[in-house]
Amino acid sequence: MTFTIEITNITDRATFIRVAQQYHQLGFQMALANSGWDISYTDACAVIAEVDMIKFTMDQPGPDGYTPAQYTKVSEWRNLAASHDIPFIMHGIDSDTDLKLARGLGIQYGQGYYFSRSVLPRIV
C-alpha cells in the first residue's frame, strides 16, 4: 500500500525539497494538490522533480461552457506533468461535460462527484 501526501502550499522551496526527500525515504508519495489555485505554476516548476503527481482542481464551466483560458490552464498543468513523466489527475469532474473535457485533453486520471460522493461512516 502506498500513501500519498497532498501538498496544497509551498512556502519555502528548500524546506519543501528537504521534507519531500524525507517522506520519500519513508515510502510516501508527494502530490501537488489544488494546482492552479493554491499552488502557482512557478512554485510547482521549482519543486517538480520532488513530486510524484499533480492533482489539478478544474474550475467549473460557466453557462456557455469552458472558456479558452480554462483549456489553456489545464493543458499547461497537464503538459508540466507529462514533461516530467508523472501522473496528472484532474479533480472536480462532476458531470458528463467535465468528463468529456478530460477525455478530450487526453487526461487519464480523474476525481470528482461524477464517480462517487463521499459518505460518513455508518453503523453496520
Backbone bond lengths (Angstrom), bond angles and torsions (degrees), N, CA, C in turn:
res aa  C-N    CA-C-N  psi(-1)  N-CA   C-N-CA  omega(-1)  CA-C   N-CA-C  phi
1 M - - - 1.440 - - 1.529 108.07 -
2 T 1.313 115.90 137.89 1.456 121.50 178.73 1.519 109.46 -114.99
3 F 1.308 116.25 135.16 1.455 121.27 175.88 1.520 108.87 -102.29
4 T 1.324 114.39 140.26 1.456 120.63 178.89 1.511 109.47 -117.98
5 I 1.312 115.21 129.51 1.457 121.47 176.08 1.522 106.99 -98.22
6 E 1.337 116.02 123.96 1.459 120.85 179.49 1.525 109.11 -94.52
7 I 1.304 115.05 117.85 1.461 121.85 -179.29 1.524 108.42 -96.33
8 T 1.317 116.92 128.46 1.466 120.58 -178.74 1.528 112.85 -115.58
9 N 1.338 116.11 4.79 1.451 118.62 -179.57 1.525 109.25 -156.55
10 I 1.308 116.44 137.39 1.461 121.71 175.12 1.521 106.21 -120.81
11 T 1.325 115.88 105.41 1.465 118.50 -178.33 1.519 111.88 -92.52
12 D 1.321 116.60 -29.40 1.457 120.83 -176.45 1.530 108.11 -147.83
13 R 1.317 116.38 119.16 1.466 121.64 -175.82 1.528 112.18 -58.69
14 A 1.322 117.34 -47.84 1.467 121.03 -177.14 1.526 111.41 -62.50
15 T 1.311 117.04 -42.80 1.471 120.56 178.42 1.515 110.51 -65.31
16 F 1.323 116.53 -43.13 1.462 120.53 179.15 1.525 110.36 -57.52
17 I 1.318 116.84 -47.92 1.464 120.65 -177.39 1.527 110.53 -63.82
18 R 1.313 117.62 -43.69 1.466 120.83 179.31 1.536 111.16 -61.53
19 V 1.321 116.80 -47.03 1.464 121.04 -178.76 1.539 110.58 -67.42
20 A 1.318 117.01 -40.70 1.475 120.22 178.70 1.521 110.60 -60.16
21 Q 1.314 117.37 -41.85 1.463 120.51 178.77 1.525 110.80 -63.86
22 Q 1.324 117.13 -38.33 1.467 120.61 178.09 1.527 110.73 -65.57
23 Y 1.322 116.67 -44.08 1.471 120.03 177.80 1.523 111.15 -63.03
24 H 1.313 117.40 -40.43 1.467 120.52 178.49 1.529 110.70 -61.79
25 Q 1.319 116.99 -39.52 1.467 120.18 178.41 1.526 111.29 -62.20
26 L 1.329 116.82 -28.58 1.462 121.48 178.52 1.527 112.51 -87.31
27 G 1.340 117.42 -2.33 1.459 121.31 177.26 1.513 115.20 94.37
28 F 1.321 118.01 6.94 1.463 121.32 178.01 1.523 110.32 -83.40
29 Q 1.336 116.26 149.97 1.452 121.52 170.53 1.523 108.35 -98.89
30 M 1.319 115.08 155.09 1.464 121.16 179.98 1.523 108.56 -117.93
31 A 1.333 115.83 131.63 1.458 121.41 177.10 1.517 108.80 -123.38
32 L 1.333 115.81 135.38 1.460 119.59 169.30 1.512 105.75 -83.32
33 A 1.325 117.45 115.32 1.459 121.79 -176.25 1.525 110.22 -111.89
34 N 1.324 115.44 153.38 1.468 122.25 -175.08 1.517 110.51 60.66
35 S 1.311 115.61 30.45 1.452 120.68 178.56 1.517 109.47 -59.10
36 G 1.298 115.96 138.65 1.454 121.12 -177.76 1.511 112.50 92.03
37 W 1.307 116.92 -15.84 1.463 121.91 178.17 1.516 109.08 -115.02
38 D 1.331 116.28 -70.34 1.458 121.08 -176.57 1.527 112.15 -86.48
39 I 1.314 117.28 -25.14 1.459 122.38 -179.56 1.525 107.91 -115.71
40 S 1.311 116.17 125.76 1.462 119.66 -179.99 1.531 110.08 -78.11
41 Y 1.302 115.19 158.11 1.462 121.26 178.10 1.527 110.07 -61.18
42 T 1.309 117.14 -40.16 1.469 121.89 179.91 1.523 110.97 -62.64
43 D 1.332 116.74 -45.38 1.467 120.21 178.10 1.526 111.06 -64.24
44 A 1.314 116.51 -39.67 1.469 120.24 179.34 1.526 110.78 -62.46
45 C 1.321 116.59 -43.37 1.467 120.55 179.93 1.526 111.02 -61.21
46 A 1.319 117.06 -32.78 1.461 121.31 -177.83 1.529 113.11 -70.43
47 V 1.346 117.42 -22.28 1.470 120.31 -176.48 1.528 113.08 -123.94
48 I 1.314 117.03 6.82 1.473 120.61 -171.76 1.534 113.02 -56.82
49 A 1.314 117.97 -30.55 1.463 120.36 -179.30 1.529 112.24 -67.55
50 E 1.307 117.15 -16.03 1.468 121.56 -177.25 1.522 114.01 -99.68
51 V 1.328 118.29 -2.37 1.465 119.62 -176.05 1.523 110.92 -110.22
52 D 1.324 114.34 159.06 1.459 120.89 -175.77 1.521 112.93 -103.92
53 M 1.343 117.10 -13.48 1.461 120.17 179.84 1.522 109.63 -167.75
54 I 1.324 114.65 161.67 1.462 121.51 174.03 1.519 107.41 -118.87
55 K 1.322 115.21 128.70 1.464 121.83 176.53 1.522 107.26 -112.92
56 F 1.323 115.66 107.82 1.457 122.66 -174.45 1.521 109.88 -100.21
57 T 1.318 116.84 125.84 1.459 121.47 177.43 1.521 108.70 -91.00
58 M 1.312 116.06 113.02 1.465 122.42 -177.86 1.517 110.28 -81.29
59 D 1.339 115.95 131.59 1.462 117.76 174.10 1.524 109.00 -74.92
60 Q 1.293 115.32 151.10 1.461 121.00 -175.21 1.535 111.00 -73.23
61 P 1.317 115.55 148.77 1.468 118.94 -179.99 1.530 110.85 -68.62
62 G 1.310 114.84 152.57 1.457 120.29 175.05 1.519 110.08 -80.32
63 P 1.310 117.90 -173.05 1.468 121.23 -177.87 1.529 112.84 -62.84
64 D 1.330 116.62 -23.42 1.468 120.69 179.03 1.519 112.47 -100.71
65 G 1.337 117.21 12.53 1.462 120.96 179.63 1.515 111.57 96.50
66 Y 1.310 114.81 -166.47 1.458 120.27 -179.86 1.522 110.58 -73.87
67 T 1.317 115.78 145.92 1.457 121.18 178.87 1.529 109.48 -90.95
68 P 1.317 117.01 159.83 1.471 119.46 174.98 1.535 112.12 -56.36
69 A 1.326 117.19 -35.13 1.471 120.34 178.83 1.528 111.15 -63.99
70 Q 1.336 117.38 -37.06 1.467 120.34 177.84 1.522 110.74 -66.35
71 Y 1.324 117.33 -42.70 1.467 120.96 176.74 1.525 110.58 -60.05
72 T 1.309 115.86 -43.65 1.462 120.89 -178.60 1.519 110.83 -62.90
73 K 1.331 116.03 -44.37 1.462 120.94 -177.24 1.527 111.81 -64.04
74 V 1.320 117.30 -48.94 1.460 119.57 -179.42 1.532 110.36 -66.44
75 S 1.311 118.02 -36.93 1.464 121.18 178.71 1.525 111.13 -65.06
76 E 1.320 116.65 -40.12 1.464 121.17 179.44 1.534 110.52 -60.25
77 W 1.313 116.00 -46.43 1.468 119.98 -179.83 1.525 111.29 -69.34
78 R 1.310 117.07 -40.37 1.473 120.10 177.15 1.520 110.18 -60.65
79 N 1.322 117.06 -42.27 1.462 121.09 179.65 1.526 111.80 -65.76
80 L 1.329 117.25 -35.57 1.464 120.46 176.58 1.527 109.87 -61.40
81 A 1.323 116.43 -46.16 1.470 119.91 178.56 1.531 110.45 -62.79
82 A 1.317 117.08 -45.37 1.463 120.99 -178.61 1.526 111.40 -62.22
83 S 1.318 116.81 -39.15 1.464 119.91 -177.99 1.534 112.15 -68.36
84 H 1.329 116.50 -17.17 1.458 120.80 176.92 1.529 111.89 -111.38
85 D 1.329 115.26 9.67 1.466 122.45 175.16 1.531 111.81 55.01
86 I 1.346 115.16 45.36 1.460 120.42 175.95 1.528 108.45 -123.44
87 P 1.327 117.53 153.72 1.458 119.98 -179.78 1.529 112.63 -63.37
88 F 1.324 114.18 147.72 1.458 122.93 174.93 1.515 106.98 -118.79
89 I 1.323 116.88 124.37 1.462 121.99 -179.91 1.521 108.16 -113.85
90 M 1.318 116.73 124.96 1.460 120.41 175.17 1.522 107.79 -92.67
91 H 1.313 115.12 115.33 1.460 122.03 179.11 1.524 108.28 -98.10
92 G 1.314 116.54 145.20 1.463 120.72 179.44 1.516 112.58 101.93
93 I 1.326 116.46 20.74 1.466 119.81 175.74 1.523 106.82 -80.39
94 D 1.325 114.75 104.06 1.462 120.59 -174.24 1.524 113.44 -117.97
95 S 1.331 117.31 -4.29 1.466 119.60 -175.64 1.525 110.08 -153.12
96 D 1.334 114.51 172.15 1.467 119.74 174.71 1.520 110.94 -58.84
97 T 1.326 116.77 -37.51 1.465 121.35 179.72 1.524 110.35 -60.31
98 D 1.327 116.57 -44.51 1.465 120.83 179.57 1.529 110.72 -64.94
99 L 1.318 116.53 -42.39 1.459 120.55 -179.95 1.529 110.65 -64.29
100 K 1.320 116.96 -41.42 1.470 120.39 177.73 1.522 111.29 -62.80
101 L 1.318 116.74 -38.74 1.461 120.25 176.98 1.524 109.85 -60.99
102 A 1.328 116.53 -49.44 1.466 120.58 -178.65 1.528 110.49 -59.20
103 R 1.305 116.87 -47.79 1.467 120.02 -179.87 1.521 111.78 -63.85
104 G 1.328 115.69 -40.02 1.461 120.33 179.83 1.515 113.14 -64.30
105 L 1.328 116.12 -27.67 1.462 121.04 178.72 1.530 112.38 -93.12
106 G 1.334 115.86 3.91 1.457 119.66 178.70 1.515 114.18 74.08
107 I 1.325 116.60 23.40 1.465 121.09 179.99 1.520 108.55 -80.79
108 Q 1.324 115.35 128.88 1.458 121.12 -174.06 1.530 113.92 -90.36
109 Y 1.338 117.57 -31.23 1.453 120.78 -175.17 1.523 110.64 -118.88
110 G 1.342 115.67 141.65 1.453 119.61 179.54 1.514 112.00 -148.43
111 Q 1.329 114.84 157.92 1.460 122.64 176.33 1.514 107.90 -138.66
112 G 1.314 116.06 151.17 1.446 119.59 174.61 1.515 111.97 155.17
113 Y 1.319 114.73 175.85 1.458 121.09 -177.97 1.527 112.52 -65.75
114 Y 1.301 118.41 -17.98 1.460 120.74 176.70 1.532 110.02 -57.85
115 F 1.310 116.32 -34.94 1.463 121.37 -176.20 1.521 112.19 -88.99
116 S 1.326 117.24 -40.37 1.468 121.08 177.41 1.518 109.26 -174.57
117 R 1.302 114.80 161.96 1.466 121.26 176.35 1.519 108.29 -112.90
118 S 1.312 115.57 143.44 1.456 120.84 177.41 1.514 109.69 -68.43
119 V 1.313 114.99 145.09 1.463 119.84 175.29 1.523 108.15 -130.93
120 L 1.305 115.14 152.17 1.460 119.71 175.50 1.533 109.71 -73.41
121 P 1.328 116.82 155.12 1.459 119.06 176.42 1.531 110.15 -57.80
122 R 1.302 115.25 148.08 1.471 120.34 -178.49 1.517 109.95 -120.78
123 I 1.315 115.93 151.26 1.468 120.48 174.15 1.515 106.76 -74.31
124 V 1.312 115.92 129.60 1.481 119.97 -178.97 1.501 112.85 -112.03
